[in-house]
Amino acid sequence: MTITAEVDAAVVGSARRIADEVAAPVAEEVDREARFPAEAVAALREERALSALVPVELGGAGASLDAVAGACFELGRRCGASGMVFAMHQIQVACMVNHRGEGSWFDDYLREVVAEQRLIASITSEVGTGGDMGKSIAAVSEPDAAGTASFEKQAPTVSYGPHADAFLTTVRRAPDAEPGDQVAVLTRREQMEMDQQGTWDPLGMRGTCSPGFVAKATFPVEQIVPERFSTISAETMTPVSHVLWSQVWLGIATDAFDRARAFVKAAAKRKPGEPLPAAIRLSELMSQLSLLRAEVGLALREYCELHANDRARLSEMATILRFNNLKIAASEQAPTVCQEALGVCGIVGYKNDTPFSVGRHLRDSMSARLMVANERIHATDASLLLIAKEV
Ligand SMILES: Cc1cc2nc3c(=O)[nH]c(=O)nc-3n(C[C@H](O)[C@H](O)[C@H](O)COP(=O)(O)OP(=O)(O)OC[C@H]3O[C@@H](n4cnc5c(N)ncnc54)[C@H](O)[C@@H]3O)c2cc1C
């Protein structure tokens, strides 16, 4: 085994262990109480998994996105909220790793992520622009003589906002910049005033703890990621979000399928030799899950291949369409699988306190289509399809 393969296997292996031994036993409680999955995140910190993607030269594990995707799947399979928190953190790290510029402030910050296992949240959505990540209302102020700037952003949803150590926020480059002329700023909690707006009592993904905030920050301008946000978004934030979120949704759907299978096996044991209509439904469910698994797996391989060998193609229309399609397909297919699993299990799947319960899975997976509304993505794709030469 090469060193990279060993590192990757360790990342996936430790995530699987944490998912089984730490996240699963409290998943119901995390969901019921809409509380942060603190145990799972502490265990991930202990395994230094929060810096898995940080390159070796900065002290990190230098794991591949493939391995981090595998970890998202394993965590999502046992606790959707733990999987999503881990995925969202890794997306922020990937943006900094890929777009930090040589020898910038971000090299030191990523060393700090390694040493302190900092948890990083994202503030891209904004009251007034909704899920349109490509536009901002909030702007970076003119820096003062000491190079200190500030922003204030009305954020409708900040996952693990109350628990994060730092935030990657999108804002306009300057007070007079166009809505699409954006930058991403990394600010530490100590540099921010986070005024929580309302509560977090949603249908699903309850453990992500994602209320709204008015986020105010004051920071040295070197904490602005050097590359334009449009490039960060095209090459990393959007495709990596779609790839890692989909892995979490696949994990949730896989566990719903596993519960349906356990139900059918138990029923077959009780009535050996009798026809079992639920077994046919289970077989149909498996083909639905296979479609999801194929799409999510293929997209991951395609992203890794493009990122390693042909990064410029990530900004091409055909590639944008491809990873938008992944998001739409996976976010629609995962709840379908969970709903069909409910159909297989019947009332014991509907109840929240049986080994075959899939209510949490269904509710968690229903958030998928809202995490940047599918209709919004369809609108972008519709325009691209009219002008793209190849798709
Ligand atoms: C569990 C979860 C965690 C999240 N965590 C974070 C986070 O940590 N940080 C963060 O920044 N964001 C996060 N978000 C995303 C954020 O909450 C939403 O994407 C954002 O607030 C948009 O909200 P919206 O759906 O009301 O807005 P919109 O995107 O404006 O959508 C509103 C409605 O308009 C429709 N619509 C929008 N555009 C079109 C169109 N072109 N054509 C037709 N219909 C359209 C939509 O379908 C929807 O019905 C999270 C979301 C979820 C579900």
The ligand as a MOL file (V3000), in Angstrom:
LIG
                    3D

  0  0  0     0  0            999 V3000
M  V30 BEGIN CTAB
M  V30 COUNTS 53 58 0 0 0
M  V30 BEGIN ATOM
M  V30 1 C -29.9360 21.7380 6.7140 0
M  V30 2 C -29.4700 22.9710 6.0280 0
M  V30 3 C -28.2900 23.5670 6.4150 0
M  V30 4 C -27.8450 24.7430 5.8000 0
M  V30 5 N -26.6760 25.3140 6.2270 0
M  V30 6 C -26.2480 26.4430 5.6580 0
M  V30 7 C -25.0360 27.0620 6.1090 0
M  V30 8 O -24.3640 26.5790 7.0070 0
M  V30 9 N -24.6260 28.2010 5.5090 0
M  V30 10 C -25.3390 28.7590 4.4900 0
M  V30 11 O -24.9030 29.7870 3.9810 0
M  V30 12 N -26.4790 28.2030 4.0210 0
M  V30 13 C -26.9520 27.0520 4.5860 0
M  V30 14 N -28.1070 26.4540 4.1280 0
M  V30 15 C -28.7280 26.9730 2.9010 0
M  V30 16 C -29.7210 28.0270 3.1300 0
M  V30 17 O -30.5210 27.8640 4.2310 0
M  V30 18 C -30.6610 28.1580 1.9620 0
M  V30 19 O -30.0980 27.7300 0.7700 0
M  V30 20 C -30.9320 29.5970 1.7590 0
M  V30 21 O -31.3100 30.2210 2.9290 0
M  V30 22 C -32.0090 29.7440 0.7490 0
M  V30 23 O -33.2430 29.7500 1.3790 0
M  V30 24 P -34.5790 29.6640 0.5870 0
M  V30 25 O -34.7780 28.2450 0.2180 0
M  V30 26 O -35.6340 30.3380 1.3390 0
M  V30 27 O -34.3020 30.6460 -0.6220 0
M  V30 28 P -34.3450 30.5550 -2.1490 0
M  V30 29 O -33.1900 29.8400 -2.7160 0
M  V30 30 O -34.4860 31.9600 -2.5790 0
M  V30 31 O -35.6630 29.7680 -2.4680 0
M  V30 32 C -36.9510 30.2220 -2.0730 0
M  V30 33 C -38.0090 29.5650 -2.9250 0
M  V30 34 O -37.9100 30.0700 -4.2520 0
M  V30 35 C -37.7400 29.0220 -5.1480 0
M  V30 36 N -36.8390 29.4730 -6.2070 0
M  V30 37 C -35.6610 30.1000 -6.0390 0
M  V30 38 N -35.1170 30.3840 -7.2350 0
M  V30 39 C -35.9690 29.9130 -8.1580 0
M  V30 40 C -35.9710 29.9120 -9.5830 0
M  V30 41 N -34.9930 30.4720 -10.2740 0
M  V30 42 N -37.0220 29.3440 -10.2200 0
M  V30 43 C -38.0360 28.8070 -9.5160 0
M  V30 44 N -38.0940 28.7840 -8.1740 0
M  V30 45 C -37.0810 29.3380 -7.5030 0
M  V30 46 C -37.1650 27.8820 -4.3440 0
M  V30 47 O -37.4440 26.6290 -4.9040 0
M  V30 48 C -37.8700 28.0520 -3.0310 0
M  V30 49 O -39.1340 27.4420 -3.0980 0
M  V30 50 C -28.5860 25.3030 4.7380 0
M  V30 51 C -29.7810 24.7000 4.3380 0
M  V30 52 C -30.2290 23.5530 4.9650 0
M  V30 53 C -31.5000 22.9440 4.5010 0
M  V30 END ATOM
M  V30 BEGIN BOND
M  V30 1 1 1 2
M  V30 2 1 2 3
M  V30 3 2 2 52
M  V30 4 2 3 4
M  V30 5 1 4 5
M  V30 6 1 4 50
M  V30 7 2 5 6
M  V30 8 1 6 7
M  V30 9 1 6 13
M  V30 10 2 7 8
M  V30 11 1 7 9
M  V30 12 1 9 10
M  V30 13 2 10 11
M  V30 14 1 10 12
M  V30 15 2 12 13
M  V30 16 1 13 14
M  V30 17 1 14 15
M  V30 18 1 14 50
M  V30 19 1 15 16
M  V30 20 1 16 17
M  V30 21 1 16 18
M  V30 22 1 18 19
M  V30 23 1 18 20
M  V30 24 1 20 21
M  V30 25 1 20 22
M  V30 26 1 22 23
M  V30 27 1 23 24
M  V30 28 2 24 25
M  V30 29 1 24 26
M  V30 30 1 24 27
M  V30 31 1 27 28
M  V30 32 2 28 29
M  V30 33 1 28 30
M  V30 34 1 28 31
M  V30 35 1 31 32
M  V30 36 1 32 33
M  V30 37 1 33 34
M  V30 38 1 33 48
M  V30 39 1 34 35
M  V30 40 1 35 36
M  V30 41 1 35 46
M  V30 42 1 36 37
M  V30 43 1 36 45
M  V30 44 2 37 38
M  V30 45 1 38 39
M  V30 46 1 39 40
M  V30 47 2 39 45
M  V30 48 1 40 41
M  V30 49 2 40 42
M  V30 50 1 42 43
M  V30 51 2 43 44
M  V30 52 1 44 45
M  V30 53 1 46 47
M  V30 54 1 46 48
M  V30 55 1 48 49
M  V30 56 2 50 51
M  V30 57 1 51 52
M  V30 58 1 52 53
M  V30 END BOND
M  V30 END CTAB
M  END
